[in-house]
Amino acid sequence: MSESAQPKAVSYARILVAVDDEEYLPVCRRAELLATQFDADVMLIHVMEPFSPVVAPGVMGGASIIPDTEAENYDEALKLARRRLVDIAAAMTIEKVETKVVEDGDIARAVHSEAEAHGSDLIVVGSHGRHGLALLFSGSTAVDLLKQSPCDVLAVTL
């Protein structure tokens, strides 16, 4: 193997972990192991689609037609997501953990943006390993994250 083909030593100082509503535990455990190994900081993020009230264009002033209860439900979901991330961080055995809920409709864009802002050199995300038609019909956040990622991406098999 030539010198230029020699693999570089890997070290991660800032790890961003994308936490979803499903199977986050294996993803967090892997990030925790890596953070311990590299003495890295961890940022746990959860991406939520932002609340956008429907506006009726024919109504005077474009009044919102979404009842206040839906806005209250969204606010409650946001608080719950923040609380959940704090609980996950508290259960980790590492000390340097931050949490953030990001409101964005595009998960990959939000994760990339946060990775850049956080100065992350690794993104850890869960993947069900779907392929073929299953991937076509369900999509894959892990695949989207690999595209144009500002840093390495580790897809933990769920």
Helices and strands as residue ranges (DSSP letters): G 3-5, E 14-18, H 25-38, E 41-48, H 68-91, E 97-103, H 107-118, E 122-127, H 133-138, H 141-146, E 152-157
